[in-house]
Amino acid sequence: MDYNLFECQALVLAPTRELAQQIEKVMRALGDYLQVKVHACVGGTSVREDIRILQSGVHVVVGTPGRVYDMLRRVSLRPDNIKIFVLDEADEMLSRGFKDQVRIQWTMRCEIRCSHYCFNL
């Protein structure tokens, strides 16, 4: 991870807001030590605030497929510098009907080529 580049370099998708927020809490604690900025993009929170924070620059985005898809669609989250793509509880996400959103995000990511992909089943 390039700590001097304030662009999203790691994207973690989780099936629920609660899990995404829990992951963000742990990553934020590690990020404070490593000087990595982390943000959770989840439904039920302010879209404007997500856009503002993403535009100010973060290294890691943790989120739910719906909100992350929305941020990608609005070009507030740009996949250009993402090197790590994680699907946490991938089986749960795919069984919950997020297949199309995950497929779109995966396709966008594959066009730019990640160096690391992680799937937690």
Secondary structure as UniProt FT lines:
FT   TURN            3..4
FT   STRAND          10..13
FT   HELIX           17..34
FT   STRAND          38..41
FT   TURN            43..44
FT   HELIX           47..56
FT   STRAND          60..63
FT   HELIX           65..73
FT   TURN            74..75
FT   HELIX           79..81
FT   STRAND          84..87
FT   TURN            88..89
FT   HELIX           90..95
FT   TURN            96..97
FT   HELIX           99..112
FT   STRAND          116..119
//
